[in-house]
Amino acid sequence: MTLSKIVDQSPQYLPQGVKTGTISKVLDLSTAAAFFAIGTRPAKSVIVSQEIQLSGTITAATAVKFGLGTAADPDKYYLSAGLTTASNTATLELDGDTNVAASEAIRLSACATDGSAAGTIGGGAGQEVKVRITYLYLDGF
């Protein structure tokens, strides 16, 4: 006996009022910068997952890592081990994130070893980083 194939492989079994959202961005790092804007997560949201994929080793000045976070906390959601594709990540964050009261601009930042902002990343031809962040948010009444 074979089981029937599931037609919808990602059904939405969420409570009423809870919706999903995604921020997807391909960042062009051919010009060096201290940070690259990714997008804004809405108020009353919680990050479920993040994915980061580098096209290759990232050029940097002073920076030795990159972080996924905010202006106030450059590595709030992720701090890379370095600037190579070994730092590609796909991580579930639902247990590690909390609701935010206000919307939050998320960015990829040049970082020092401790996760603080430092120097620049990018500046090499053909360098890019793909980022996808999935979050849950309350839709309201």
C-alpha positions as CSV (number, residue, x, y, z in Angstrom):
1,M,0.0,0.0,0.0
2,T,1.3,3.5,-0.8
3,L,0.2,6.6,0.8
4,S,-1.3,9.4,-1.3
5,K,1.0,12.3,-2.1
6,I,0.5,15.5,-0.1
7,V,-0.4,18.2,-2.6
8,D,0.4,21.2,-0.3
9,Q,3.7,20.5,1.3
10,S,3.6,23.6,3.5
11,P,0.1,24.0,4.8
12,Q,-0.7,26.9,7.1
13,Y,-1.8,25.6,10.5
14,L,-1.6,28.8,12.3
15,P,-4.1,30.3,14.8
16,Q,-6.4,33.1,13.5
17,G,-4.6,36.4,13.3
18,V,-1.1,34.9,13.0
19,K,0.4,35.4,9.6
20,T,3.8,34.7,8.0
21,G,6.1,37.1,6.3
22,T,9.4,36.9,4.4
23,I,12.1,39.3,3.7
24,S,14.3,38.1,0.8
25,K,17.1,40.1,-0.6
26,V,20.2,39.7,-2.7
27,L,22.8,42.1,-1.5
28,D,25.3,43.4,-4.1
29,L,28.6,43.7,-2.2
30,S,30.7,44.9,-5.2
31,T,31.0,48.3,-3.4
32,A,32.4,48.3,0.2
33,A,30.1,49.6,3.0
34,A,29.8,49.4,6.8
35,F,26.4,47.8,6.4
36,F,23.8,46.7,3.8
37,A,20.1,47.2,4.4
38,I,18.0,44.0,4.1
39,G,14.5,45.0,5.1
40,T,12.1,45.8,8.0
41,R,10.4,43.3,10.2
42,P,7.1,44.6,11.5
43,A,6.1,45.3,15.1
44,K,4.6,42.4,17.0
45,S,6.6,39.9,15.0
46,V,8.9,37.0,15.9
47,I,11.7,35.7,13.6
48,V,11.2,32.0,12.7
49,S,14.2,31.4,10.5
50,Q,17.1,33.0,8.7
51,E,19.2,31.9,5.8
52,I,22.4,33.5,4.6
53,Q,24.3,32.4,1.5
54,L,27.6,34.0,0.4
55,S,28.7,33.8,-3.3
56,G,32.3,33.4,-2.2
57,T,34.7,34.9,0.2
58,I,33.8,38.5,1.1
59,T,36.4,41.3,0.9
60,A,36.8,43.4,4.0
61,A,38.7,46.3,5.6
62,T,39.1,46.0,9.4
63,A,36.1,43.7,9.6
64,V,36.8,40.0,10.3
65,K,33.1,38.8,10.4
66,F,29.7,39.9,9.4
67,G,26.6,40.2,11.5
68,L,22.8,40.0,10.9
69,G,21.1,42.5,13.2
70,T,20.2,46.1,13.7
71,A,22.1,49.4,13.9
72,A,22.2,49.2,17.7
73,D,23.1,45.5,17.7
74,P,24.9,44.4,14.5
75,D,25.0,40.7,15.5
76,K,21.6,40.5,17.1
77,Y,20.5,37.5,15.1
78,Y,23.8,36.0,13.7
79,L,27.5,36.5,13.9
80,S,29.5,34.7,11.3
81,A,32.6,32.7,12.0
82,G,34.5,34.5,9.2
83,L,34.0,35.9,5.8
84,T,34.0,32.7,3.7
85,T,31.2,30.4,2.6
86,A,31.8,28.3,5.7
87,S,29.6,31.1,7.3
88,N,26.6,30.2,5.2
89,T,23.7,29.5,7.6
90,A,20.1,28.2,7.7
91,T,18.9,28.5,11.2
92,L,15.5,28.2,13.0
93,E,15.2,31.1,15.4
94,L,11.7,30.7,16.9
95,D,12.9,29.7,20.3
96,G,15.6,32.4,20.4
97,D,13.6,35.5,19.4
98,T,10.9,37.6,21.0
99,N,8.2,39.9,19.8
100,V,9.3,43.4,19.0
101,A,7.2,46.4,20.1
102,A,8.2,48.5,17.1
103,S,9.3,47.7,13.5
104,E,13.0,46.9,13.2
105,A,15.3,47.6,10.3
106,I,17.5,44.6,9.7
107,R,20.9,44.8,8.0
108,L,24.1,42.9,7.3
109,S,27.0,44.7,9.0
110,A,30.8,44.5,9.0
111,C,31.8,43.3,12.5
112,A,34.8,42.7,14.7
113,T,35.4,39.4,16.5
114,D,33.1,40.4,19.4
115,G,30.2,41.3,17.1
116,S,30.5,45.1,17.3
117,A,30.5,47.2,14.2
118,A,33.9,47.5,12.6
119,G,35.2,48.6,9.2
120,T,33.6,47.6,5.9
121,I,32.6,44.5,4.0
122,G,32.4,44.1,0.2
123,G,34.3,45.8,-2.5
124,G,35.0,42.8,-4.7
125,A,33.6,42.3,-8.2
126,G,30.7,39.7,-8.3
127,Q,30.4,39.5,-4.5
128,E,26.9,39.0,-3.3
129,V,25.0,37.7,-0.3
130,K,21.5,36.1,-0.4
131,V,19.4,36.6,2.8
132,R,16.0,35.3,3.6
133,I,14.3,36.0,6.9
134,T,10.9,34.4,7.8
135,Y,8.8,35.8,10.6
136,L,5.4,35.4,12.2
137,Y,3.3,38.5,13.0
138,L,-0.1,39.4,14.4
139,D,-2.5,40.6,11.8
140,G,-4.9,42.2,14.2
141,F,-8.7,42.2,14.1
